Amino acid sequence: MQLSVESLETPALTKAHLADLLFEQIGLNKRESKDMVEAFFELISDCLVDGQDIKISSFGNFHIRTKAPRPGRNPRTGQAVPIGARRVVTFHASHKLKEQIQDAG
């Protein structure tokens, strides 16, 4: 099934746009569409918060990475500022997605 996003008014694809696409192109009602999109992103968020990696076939992988504390610097004042340890999310596109992007350009 091919979903079309050509009718988007802005270049950003939002959760509201995704829900509208589900409504228009698949036939779910608006409430079901919104709930499905919210549930999808909540599931992804919960997994990432729990430290689990997310792998979406033909799209890419979201990884949780723990960054060590390090010295930093305030760019305005030049003053040394410690940067604490933190967890960050990284995304790595799949080879298929990378190929699609290259072929479109």
MMTF fields as JSON, N, C-alpha, C and O atoms, coordinates in Angstrom:
{
  "mmtfVersion": "1.0.0",
  "mmtfProducer": "UNKNOWN",
  "numBonds": 419,
  "numAtoms": 420,
  "numGroups": 105,
  "numChains": 1,
  "numModels": 1,
  "chainsPerModel": [1],
  "groupsPerChain": [105],
  "chainIdList": ["A"],
  "bondAtomList": [4, 2, 8, 6, 12, 10, 16, 14, 20, 18, 24, 22, 28, 26, 32, 30, 36, 34, 40, 38, 44, 42, 48, 46, 52, 50, 56, 54, 60, 58, 64, 62, 68, 66, 72, 70, 76, 74, 80, 78, 84, 82, 88, 86, 92, 90, 96, 94, 100, 98, 104, 102, 108, 106, 112, 110, 116, 114, 120, 118, 124, 122, 128, 126, 132, 130, 136, 134, 140, 138, 144, 142, 148, 146, 152, 150, 156, 154, 160, 158, 164, 162, 168, 166, 172, 170, 176, 174, 180, 178, 184, 182, 188, 186, 192, 190, 196, 194, 200, 198, 204, 202, 208, 206, 212, 210, 216, 214, 220, 218, 224, 222, 228, 226, 232, 230, 236, 234, 240, 238, 244, 242, 248, 246, 252, 250, 256, 254, 260, 258, 264, 262, 268, 266, 272, 270, 276, 274, 280, 278, 284, 282, 288, 286, 292, 290, 296, 294, 300, 298, 304, 302, 308, 306, 312, 310, 316, 314, 320, 318, 324, 322, 328, 326, 332, 330, 336, 334, 340, 338, 344, 342, 348, 346, 352, 350, 356, 354, 360, 358, 364, 362, 368, 366, 372, 370, 376, 374, 380, 378, 384, 382, 388, 386, 392, 390, 396, 394, 400, 398, 404, 402, 408, 406, 412, 410, 416, 414],
  "bondOrderList": [1, 1, 1, 1, 1, 1, 1, 1, 1, 1, 1, 1, 1, 1, 1, 1, 1, 1, 1, 1, 1, 1, 1, 1, 1, 1, 1, 1, 1, 1, 1, 1, 1, 1, 1, 1, 1, 1, 1, 1, 1, 1, 1, 1, 1, 1, 1, 1, 1, 1, 1, 1, 1, 1, 1, 1, 1, 1, 1, 1, 1, 1, 1, 1, 1, 1, 1, 1, 1, 1, 1, 1, 1, 1, 1, 1, 1, 1, 1, 1, 1, 1, 1, 1, 1, 1, 1, 1, 1, 1, 1, 1, 1, 1, 1, 1, 1, 1, 1, 1, 1, 1, 1, 1],
  "groupList": [{"groupName": "MET", "atomNameList": ["N", "CA", "C", "O"], "elementList": ["N", "C", "C", "O"], "formalChargeList": [0, 0, 0, 0], "bondAtomList": [1, 0, 2, 1, 3, 2], "bondOrderList": [1, 1, 2], "singleLetterCode": "M", "chemCompType": "L-PEPTIDE LINKING"}, {"groupName": "GLN", "atomNameList": ["N", "CA", "C", "O"], "elementList": ["N", "C", "C", "O"], "formalChargeList": [0, 0, 0, 0], "bondAtomList": [1, 0, 2, 1, 3, 2], "bondOrderList": [1, 1, 2], "singleLetterCode": "Q", "chemCompType": "L-PEPTIDE LINKING"}, {"groupName": "LEU", "atomNameList": ["N", "CA", "C", "O"], "elementList": ["N", "C", "C", "O"], "formalChargeList": [0, 0, 0, 0], "bondAtomList": [1, 0, 2, 1, 3, 2], "bondOrderList": [1, 1, 2], "singleLetterCode": "L", "chemCompType": "L-PEPTIDE LINKING"}, {"groupName": "SER", "atomNameList": ["N", "CA", "C", "O"], "elementList": ["N", "C", "C", "O"], "formalChargeList": [0, 0, 0, 0], "bondAtomList": [1, 0, 2, 1, 3, 2], "bondOrderList": [1, 1, 2], "singleLetterCode": "S", "chemCompType": "L-PEPTIDE LINKING"}, {"groupName": "VAL", "atomNameList": ["N", "CA", "C", "O"], "elementList": ["N", "C", "C", "O"], "formalChargeList": [0, 0, 0, 0], "bondAtomList": [1, 0, 2, 1, 3, 2], "bondOrderList": [1, 1, 2], "singleLetterCode": "V", "chemCompType": "L-PEPTIDE LINKING"}, {"groupName": "GLU", "atomNameList": ["N", "CA", "C", "O"], "elementList": ["N", "C", "C", "O"], "formalChargeList": [0, 0, 0, 0], "bondAtomList": [1, 0, 2, 1, 3, 2], "bondOrderList": [1, 1, 2], "singleLetterCode": "E", "chemCompType": "L-PEPTIDE LINKING"}, {"groupName": "THR", "atomNameList": ["N", "CA", "C", "O"], "elementList": ["N", "C", "C", "O"], "formalChargeList": [0, 0, 0, 0], "bondAtomList": [1, 0, 2, 1, 3, 2], "bondOrderList": [1, 1, 2], "singleLetterCode": "T", "chemCompType": "L-PEPTIDE LINKING"}, {"groupName": "PRO", "atomNameList": ["N", "CA", "C", "O"], "elementList": ["N", "C", "C", "O"], "formalChargeList": [0, 0, 0, 0], "bondAtomList": [1, 0, 2, 1, 3, 2], "bondOrderList": [1, 1, 2], "singleLetterCode": "P", "chemCompType": "L-PEPTIDE LINKING"}, {"groupName": "ALA", "atomNameList": ["N", "CA", "C", "O"], "elementList": ["N", "C", "C", "O"], "formalChargeList": [0, 0, 0, 0], "bondAtomList": [1, 0, 2, 1, 3, 2], "bondOrderList": [1, 1, 2], "singleLetterCode": "A", "chemCompType": "L-PEPTIDE LINKING"}, {"groupName": "LYS", "atomNameList": ["N", "CA", "C", "O"], "elementList": ["N", "C", "C", "O"], "formalChargeList": [0, 0, 0, 0], "bondAtomList": [1, 0, 2, 1, 3, 2], "bondOrderList": [1, 1, 2], "singleLetterCode": "K", "chemCompType": "L-PEPTIDE LINKING"}, {"groupName": "HIS", "atomNameList": ["N", "CA", "C", "O"], "elementList": ["N", "C", "C", "O"], "formalChargeList": [0, 0, 0, 0], "bondAtomList": [1, 0, 2, 1, 3, 2], "bondOrderList": [1, 1, 2], "singleLetterCode": "H", "chemCompType": "L-PEPTIDE LINKING"}, {"groupName": "ASP", "atomNameList": ["N", "CA", "C", "O"], "elementList": ["N", "C", "C", "O"], "formalChargeList": [0, 0, 0, 0], "bondAtomList": [1, 0, 2, 1, 3, 2], "bondOrderList": [1, 1, 2], "singleLetterCode": "D", "chemCompType": "L-PEPTIDE LINKING"}, {"groupName": "PHE", "atomNameList": ["N", "CA", "C", "O"], "elementList": ["N", "C", "C", "O"], "formalChargeList": [0, 0, 0, 0], "bondAtomList": [1, 0, 2, 1, 3, 2], "bondOrderList": [1, 1, 2], "singleLetterCode": "F", "chemCompType": "L-PEPTIDE LINKING"}, {"groupName": "ILE", "atomNameList": ["N", "CA", "C", "O"], "elementList": ["N", "C", "C", "O"], "formalChargeList": [0, 0, 0, 0], "bondAtomList": [1, 0, 2, 1, 3, 2], "bondOrderList": [1, 1, 2], "singleLetterCode": "I", "chemCompType": "L-PEPTIDE LINKING"}, {"groupName": "GLY", "atomNameList": ["N", "CA", "C", "O"], "elementList": ["N", "C", "C", "O"], "formalChargeList": [0, 0, 0, 0], "bondAtomList": [1, 0, 2, 1, 3, 2], "bondOrderList": [1, 1, 2], "singleLetterCode": "G", "chemCompType": "PEPTIDE LINKING"}, {"groupName": "ASN", "atomNameList": ["N", "CA", "C", "O"], "elementList": ["N", "C", "C", "O"], "formalChargeList": [0, 0, 0, 0], "bondAtomList": [1, 0, 2, 1, 3, 2], "bondOrderList": [1, 1, 2], "singleLetterCode": "N", "chemCompType": "L-PEPTIDE LINKING"}, {"groupName": "ARG", "atomNameList": ["N", "CA", "C", "O"], "elementList": ["N", "C", "C", "O"], "formalChargeList": [0, 0, 0, 0], "bondAtomList": [1, 0, 2, 1, 3, 2], "bondOrderList": [1, 1, 2], "singleLetterCode": "R", "chemCompType": "L-PEPTIDE LINKING"}, {"groupName": "CYS", "atomNameList": ["N", "CA", "C", "O"], "elementList": ["N", "C", "C", "O"], "formalChargeList": [0, 0, 0, 0], "bondAtomList": [1, 0, 2, 1, 3, 2], "bondOrderList": [1, 1, 2], "singleLetterCode": "C", "chemCompType": "L-PEPTIDE LINKING"}],
  "groupTypeList": [0, 1, 2, 3, 4, 5, 3, 2, 5, 6, 7, 8, 2, 6, 9, 8, 10, 2, 8, 11, 2, 2, 12, 5, 1, 13, 14, 2, 15, 9, 16, 5, 3, 9, 11, 0, 4, 5, 8, 12, 12, 5, 2, 13, 3, 11, 17, 2, 4, 11, 14, 1, 11, 13, 9, 13, 3, 3, 12, 14, 15, 12, 10, 13, 16, 6, 9, 8, 7, 16, 7, 14, 16, 15, 7, 16, 6, 14, 1, 8, 4, 7, 13, 14, 8, 16, 16, 4, 4, 6, 12, 10, 8, 3, 10, 9, 2, 9, 5, 1, 13, 1, 11, 8, 14],
  "groupIdList": [1, 2, 3, 4, 5, 6, 7, 8, 9, 10, 11, 12, 13, 14, 15, 16, 17, 18, 19, 20, 21, 22, 23, 24, 25, 26, 27, 28, 29, 30, 31, 32, 33, 34, 35, 36, 37, 38, 39, 40, 41, 42, 43, 44, 45, 46, 47, 48, 49, 50, 51, 52, 53, 54, 55, 56, 57, 58, 59, 60, 61, 62, 63, 64, 65, 66, 67, 68, 69, 70, 71, 72, 73, 74, 75, 76, 77, 78, 79, 80, 81, 82, 83, 84, 85, 86, 87, 88, 89, 90, 91, 92, 93, 94, 95, 96, 97, 98, 99, 100, 101, 102, 103, 104, 105],
  "secStructList": [7, 7, 7, 7, 7, 6, 6, 7, 1, 1, 1, 1, 7, 7, 2, 2, 2, 2, 2, 2, 2, 0, 0, 0, 0, 0, 7, 7, 7, 2, 2, 2, 2, 2, 2, 2, 2, 2, 2, 2, 2, 2, 2, 2, 2, 2, 2, 2, 2, 6, 6, 7, 7, 3, 3, 3, 6, 6, 6, 3, 3, 3, 3, 3, 3, 3, 3, 7, 7, 3, 3, 3, 3, 7, 6, 6, 6, 7, 7, 3, 3, 3, 3, 7, 7, 3, 3, 3, 3, 3, 3, 3, 3, 7, 2, 2, 2, 2, 2, 2, 2, 2, 2, 2, 7],
  "xCoordList": [0.839, 0.0, 0.881, 1.804, 0.607, 1.384, 0.619, -0.5, 1.219, 0.615, 1.197, 2.409, 0.353, 0.815, 0.837, -0.141, 1.95, 2.067, 2.229, 2.665, 1.889, 2.067, 1.134, 1.405, 0.04, -0.918, -0.537, -1.291, 0.616, 1.023, 1.269, 1.884, 0.778, 0.956, 2.339, 2.882, 2.907, 4.23, 5.182, 4.742, 6.483, 7.425, 7.614, 8.231, 7.097, 7.24, 6.068, 4.916, 6.371, 5.336, 5.048, 5.903, 3.854, 3.496, 2.604, 2.119, 2.396, 1.491, 0.082, -0.634, -0.318, -1.651, -1.763, -2.794, -0.691, -0.705, -0.781, -1.502, -0.037, -0.092, -1.507, -2.005, -2.145, -3.519, -4.459, -5.338, -4.283, -5.117, -4.9, -5.851, -3.646, -3.373, -4.034, -4.571, -3.996, -4.676, -6.178, -6.813, -6.734, -8.16, -8.504, -9.441, -7.742, -8.062, -7.754, -8.534, -6.629, -6.167, -6.424, -6.416, -6.652, -6.912, -8.37, -8.919, -9.001, -10.417, -10.738, -11.895, -9.735, -10.031, -10.749, -10.577, -11.568, -12.173, -11.129, -10.061, -11.44, -10.436, -9.948, -8.76, -10.839, -10.437, -9.504, -8.486, -9.866, -9.016, -7.645, -6.622, -7.632, -6.37, -5.472, -4.287, -6.046, -5.27, -4.768, -3.606, -5.636, -5.25, -4.142, -3.235, -4.217, -3.2, -1.839, -0.824, -1.814, -0.557, 0.007, 1.202, -0.829, -0.382, 0.162, 1.196, -0.524, -0.091, 1.251, 2.108, 1.434, 2.684, 3.858, 4.871, 3.722, 4.816, 5.007, 6.129, 3.939, 4.061, 4.833, 5.67, 4.557, 5.277, 6.763, 7.607, 7.084, 8.491, 9.149, 10.25, 8.488, 9.039, 9.277, 10.336, 8.301, 8.428, 9.609, 10.36, 9.771, 10.892, 12.228, 13.161, 12.326, 13.576, 13.873, 15.024, 12.853, 13.043, 13.533, 14.341, 13.046, 13.459, 14.845, 15.357, 15.454, 16.793, 16.825, 17.891, 15.681, 15.621, 15.862, 15.399, 16.576, 16.749, 15.504, 14.805, 15.235, 14.087, 14.619, 15.446, 14.149, 14.542, 13.286, 12.391, 13.226, 12.094, 12.617, 13.401, 12.178, 12.654, 12.505, 11.471, 13.526, 13.583, 13.541, 13.428, 13.629, 13.626, 14.892, 15.667, 15.104, 16.311, 16.219, 15.26, 17.241, 17.35, 17.516, 18.265, 16.812, 16.981, 17.744, 17.34, 18.838, 19.657, 19.743, 19.798, 19.753, 20.023, 21.515, 22.084, 22.133, 23.565, 23.814, 23.221, 24.679, 25.037, 26.333, 27.357, 26.264, 27.447, 28.093, 27.4, 29.386, 30.143, 30.205, 30.07, 30.41, 30.587, 31.873, 32.831, 31.863, 33.038, 33.111, 32.108, 34.273, 34.377, 33.822, 34.02, 33.132, 32.597, 33.016, 33.785, 32.498, 32.857, 31.67, 31.024, 31.384, 30.344, 30.897, 31.897, 30.27, 30.829, 30.827, 31.649, 29.928, 29.882, 30.99, 31.663, 31.162, 32.107, 33.448, 34.438, 33.483, 34.705, 34.931, 35.932, 34.004, 34.119, 33.918, 33.041, 34.748, 34.629, 33.356, 33.07, 32.596, 31.347, 31.341, 31.518, 31.141, 31.077, 29.761, 28.696, 29.851, 28.666, 28.502, 29.398, 27.363, 27.12, 26.855, 26.61, 26.907, 26.579, 25.106, 24.277, 24.794, 23.398, 23.165, 24.095, 21.882, 21.495, 20.927, 20.165, 21.303, 20.814, 20.284, 20.664, 19.405, 18.874, 19.609, 19.753, 20.069, 20.67, 19.841, 19.206, 19.858, 19.133, 20.112, 20.914, 20.035, 20.841, 19.885, 19.151, 19.897, 19.015, 19.445, 20.633, 18.465, 18.764, 19.354, 19.252, 19.967, 20.533, 19.433, 19.642, 18.261, 17.159, 16.709, 16.469, 16.595, 16.192, 17.252, 16.923, 18.512, 19.599, 19.556, 19.751, 19.303, 19.22, 18.056, 18.191, 16.908, 15.733, 16.023, 15.628, 16.712, 17.041, 17.999, 17.846, 18.989, 19.948, 19.288, 19.591, 18.371, 17.702, 16.758, 16.535, 16.206, 15.278, 16.004, 15.398, 17.298, 18.047, 18.645, 19.305],
  "yCoordList": [-1.176, 0.0, 1.235, 1.343, 2.151, 3.379, 4.536, 4.839, 5.186, 6.365, 7.597, 7.685, 8.539, 9.763, 10.9, 11.132, 11.61, 12.76, 14.046, 15.065, 14.009, 15.16, 16.304, 17.442, 16.042, 17.095, 17.874, 18.745, 17.576, 18.272, 19.749, 20.107, 20.605, 22.042, 22.491, 23.468, 21.775, 22.12, 20.972, 19.84, 21.251, 20.183, 19.177, 18.132, 19.471, 18.553, 17.58, 17.972, 16.319, 15.308, 15.174, 14.717, 15.569, 15.561, 14.369, 13.672, 14.147, 13.077, 13.357, 12.43, 14.611, 14.965, 14.628, 14.131, 14.903, 14.547, 13.032, 12.547, 12.285, 10.826, 10.319, 9.439, 10.875, 10.467, 10.803, 10.008, 11.975, 12.347, 11.4, 11.044, 10.991, 10.051, 8.699, 8.088, 8.232, 6.976, 7.105, 6.179, 8.241, 8.495, 8.522, 7.853, 9.299, 9.502, 8.289, 7.954, 7.634, 6.63, 5.197, 4.295, 4.966, 3.603, 3.439, 2.341, 4.533, 4.473, 4.331, 4.122, 4.442, 4.435, 5.732, 6.744, 5.693, 6.965, 7.842, 7.364, 9.128, 10.076, 9.73, 9.868, 9.285, 8.946, 7.733, 7.73, 6.691, 5.5, 5.85, 5.347, 6.708, 7.118, 7.815, 7.5, 8.768, 9.511, 8.574, 8.653, 7.686, 6.743, 5.798, 5.474, 5.356, 4.437, 5.127, 4.542, 6.35, 7.091, 7.343, 7.153, 7.763, 8.01, 6.731, 6.761, 5.621, 4.346, 3.917, 3.405, 4.122, 3.761, 4.533, 3.937, 5.845, 6.652, 6.448, 6.544, 6.17, 5.868, 4.569, 4.477, 3.576, 2.3, 2.501, 1.974, 3.253, 3.534, 4.283, 3.928, 5.317, 6.108, 5.255, 5.342, 4.429, 3.572, 2.613, 2.411, 2.028, 1.108, 1.83, 1.306, 3.024, 3.781, 4.201, 4.142, 4.622, 5.007, 3.813, 3.972, 2.616, 1.396, 0.919, -0.066, 1.607, 1.245, 0.237, -0.285, -0.051, -1.014, -0.304, 0.82, -0.944, -0.421, -0.737, -1.715, 0.1, -0.083, -0.331, 0.433, -1.395, -1.713, -1.747, -2.561, -0.861, -0.81, -1.239, -0.528, -2.398, -2.989, -2.021, -1.37, -1.931, -1.091, 0.406, 1.219, 0.775, 2.189, 2.556, 3.399, 1.915, 2.203, 1.737, 1.08, 2.092, 1.671, 2.88, 3.808, 2.856, 3.845, 3.156, 2.092, 3.759, 3.185, 4.151, 5.367, 3.602, 4.38, 4.281, 3.19, 5.419, 5.452, 6.255, 7.317, 5.758, 6.48, 7.231, 6.64, 8.547, 9.379, 9.659, 9.959, 9.564, 9.783, 11.285, 12.123, 11.601, 13.019, 13.54, 12.796, 14.839, 15.416, 16.904, 17.517, 17.47, 18.92, 19.655, 19.232, 20.748, 21.574, 23.011, 23.329, 23.882, 25.28, 26.114, 25.815, 27.176, 28.113, 28.939, 29.636, 28.879, 29.583, 31.102, 31.777, 31.649, 33.1, 33.605, 34.592, 32.906, 33.394, 32.679, 33.188, 31.505, 30.718, 29.958, 29.258, 30.099, 29.441, 27.933, 27.473, 27.176, 25.715, 25.311, 25.811, 24.398, 23.906, 22.391, 21.873, 21.666, 20.206, 19.772, 20.306, 18.818, 18.234, 16.846, 16.007, 16.612, 15.354, 14.188, 14.376, 12.989, 11.782, 11.846, 12.358, 11.325, 11.341, 10.251, 9.707, 9.953, 8.992, 9.766, 10.716, 9.354, 10.001, 8.943, 7.774, 9.377, 8.502, 8.822, 9.988, 7.792, 7.97, 7.188, 6.189, 7.653, 6.978, 6.652, 7.493, 5.429, 5.003, 4.499, 3.535, 5.15, 4.764, 3.422, 3.1, 2.644, 1.358, 1.603, 2.701, 0.571, 0.682, 0.961, 1.722, 0.349, 0.571, 2.03, 2.621, 2.611, 4.012, 4.919, 5.873, 4.628, 5.426, 5.365, 6.383, 4.187, 4.036, 4.829, 5.479, 4.781, 5.538, 7.036, 7.742, 7.51, 8.934, 9.319, 10.375, 8.471, 8.756, 8.724, 9.553, 7.76, 7.635, 8.805, 9.165, 9.395, 10.517, 11.809, 12.731, 11.889, 13.136, 13.215, 14.203],
  "zCoordList": [0.0, 0.0, 0.0, 0.808, -0.887, -1.025, -0.399, -0.814, 0.601, 1.205, 0.545, 0.347, 0.205, -0.433, 0.564, 1.275, 0.618, 1.511, 0.7, 1.238, -0.569, -1.445, -1.106, -1.49, -0.397, -0.076, 1.177, 1.613, 1.76, 2.971, 2.688, 1.683, 3.592, 3.419, 3.881, 3.367, 4.853, 5.357, 5.057, 4.859, 5.021, 4.709, 5.84, 5.632, 7.031, 8.167, 8.203, 8.016, 8.443, 8.599, 10.087, 10.846, 10.51, 11.925, 12.254, 11.362, 13.555, 13.969, 13.459, 13.084, 13.442, 12.928, 11.441, 10.987, 10.683, 9.266, 9.081, 8.209, 9.903, 9.809, 10.085, 9.384, 11.101, 11.419, 10.264, 9.931, 9.648, 8.499, 7.321, 6.625, 7.097, 6.016, 6.266, 5.342, 7.51, 7.838, 7.598, 7.094, 7.955, 7.752, 6.263, 5.827, 5.482, 4.07, 3.194, 2.303, 3.441, 2.5, 2.931, 2.093, 4.212, 4.664, 5.066, 4.987, 5.499, 5.817, 7.293, 7.656, 8.148, 9.581, 9.921, 9.242, 10.994, 11.37, 12.048, 12.433, 12.194, 12.683, 14.082, 14.371, 14.948, 16.318, 16.329, 17.021, 15.547, 15.459, 14.881, 15.344, 13.877, 13.257, 14.263, 14.377, 14.993, 15.984, 17.074, 17.474, 17.557, 18.605, 18.138, 18.904, 16.876, 16.354, 16.271, 16.649, 15.786, 15.686, 17.084, 17.31, 18.013, 19.393, 20.028, 20.695, 19.826, 20.399, 19.818, 20.539, 18.523, 17.866, 18.473, 18.841, 18.577, 19.109, 20.608, 21.104, 21.328, 22.759, 22.964, 23.861, 22.143, 22.224, 21.946, 22.67, 20.912, 20.597, 21.741, 22.161, 22.25, 23.356, 24.586, 25.208, 24.944, 26.131, 25.994, 26.948, 24.816, 24.598, 24.724, 25.333, 24.155, 24.237, 25.674, 26.108, 26.412, 27.812, 28.625, 29.54, 28.292, 28.986, 28.541, 29.072, 27.575, 27.125, 25.999, 25.673, 25.394, 24.293, 22.966, 22.769, 22.068, 20.723, 19.905, 20.171, 18.907, 18.02, 16.616, 16.119, 15.977, 14.612, 13.757, 13.985, 12.775, 11.855, 10.487, 9.858, 10.042, 8.803, 7.635, 7.49, 6.816, 5.62, 5.928, 5.011, 7.196, 7.567, 8.326, 7.876, 9.492, 10.244, 11.682, 12.085, 12.446, 13.843, 14.753, 14.445, 15.871, 16.92, 18.046, 18.515, 18.474, 19.532, 20.705, 20.521, 21.903, 23.107, 23.373, 23.397, 23.569, 23.826, 25.096, 25.288, 25.952, 27.167, 26.906, 26.565, 27.075, 26.862, 28.214, 29.187, 28.272, 29.501, 29.814, 28.923, 31.085, 31.423, 30.775, 30.56, 30.472, 29.825, 30.135, 30.501, 29.993, 30.194, 28.982, 27.843, 29.235, 28.158, 28.36, 29.268, 27.496, 27.581, 27.143, 26.139, 27.91, 27.53, 26.367, 26.541, 25.181, 24.03, 24.175, 23.554, 24.974, 25.155, 26.067, 25.77, 27.178, 28.187, 28.155, 28.678, 27.546, 27.539, 28.839, 28.99, 29.77, 31.076, 30.936, 30.205, 31.651, 31.649, 32.391, 33.479, 31.782, 32.361, 32.228, 31.126, 33.33, 33.199, 32.547, 32.856, 31.661, 31.025, 31.622, 31.521, 32.24, 32.935, 31.998, 30.806, 32.546, 31.78, 31.394, 32.147, 30.222, 29.782, 28.753, 28.157, 28.568, 27.541, 26.369, 26.549, 25.166, 23.955, 22.989, 23.056, 22.096, 21.056, 19.765, 19.398, 19.083, 17.768, 16.757, 17.095, 15.522, 14.451, 13.335, 12.928, 12.851, 11.71, 10.639, 10.855, 9.497, 8.399, 7.819, 7.785, 7.363, 6.724, 5.34, 4.793, 4.79, 3.442, 2.423, 1.478, 2.608, 1.674, 1.694, 0.642, 2.889, 2.997, 2.385, 1.68, 2.648, 2.071, 0.542, -0.121, -0.016, -1.462, -2.027, -3.064, -1.352, -1.81, -1.827, -2.755, -0.8, -0.723, -1.836, -2.45, -2.101, -3.173, -4.53, -5.387, -4.743, -6.036, -6.313, -7.469, -5.252, -5.411, -5.75, -6.296, -5.434, -5.639, -6.952, -7.272]
}
